[in-house]
Amino acid sequence: EVEEHRIPLILDLQLHREDRGGHQSYSPLLYTEELAEFEKLLDQVKISEGALKTDGFGENPFYHCLVAEIPPESREPQGSTVVGYGLYYFTYSTWTGRNVYLEDIYVMPKYRGQGIGSKIIKKVAEVALEKGCSQFRLAVLDWNESAMDFYKARGAKDLTVAEGWRFFRFDNEAMRELVRM
């Protein structure tokens, strides 16, 4: 059971830009790399800390970020007060209108099983509803059964199974080739 003083706050970093965007306890690249390592895809992380900060906290942010933060007195010595995050952005469907897409959700292993992930996705759902979104979308690696079970238990539908959708991606070089065609 989590002690009351250790229950994290879920903060929208864009709303706390002045005191949190450059906050030492939140390093977007550090958490991105931790997630990529968990997903066994660390070699695919090519972005810099500067680009992540500019893209999320610049004048026209490409994404929004929620962090789960514990009080400073609850952290480990030399540890961060940020124990998890959710990175999301808005998309559009010609069939259903506004959508929100959760690109990343990550909770440090020590803090898993304490409801932090649930709080993050709940907050993304709240934001989506406030913005008039009709859907909340995300992708899960096919080997991550616990994540799939987590989302299904909260009402998510597996579109690969239900509708047969497959996701595709054009990497940078593929885009360059496409432009040259």
Buried (B, 14 or more C-beta within 10 A) or exposed (E): EEEEEBBBEBBBBBEBBEEBBEBEBBBBBEBBBBBBEBBEEEEEEEEEEEEBBBBBBEEEBEBBBBBBBBEEEBBEEEBBBBBBBBBBBBEEEEEEEBBBBBBBBBBBEEBBEBBBBEBBBEBBBEBBEEEEBEBBBBEBEEEEEEBBEBBEEEEBEEEBEEEEEEEEEEEEEEEEEEEEE
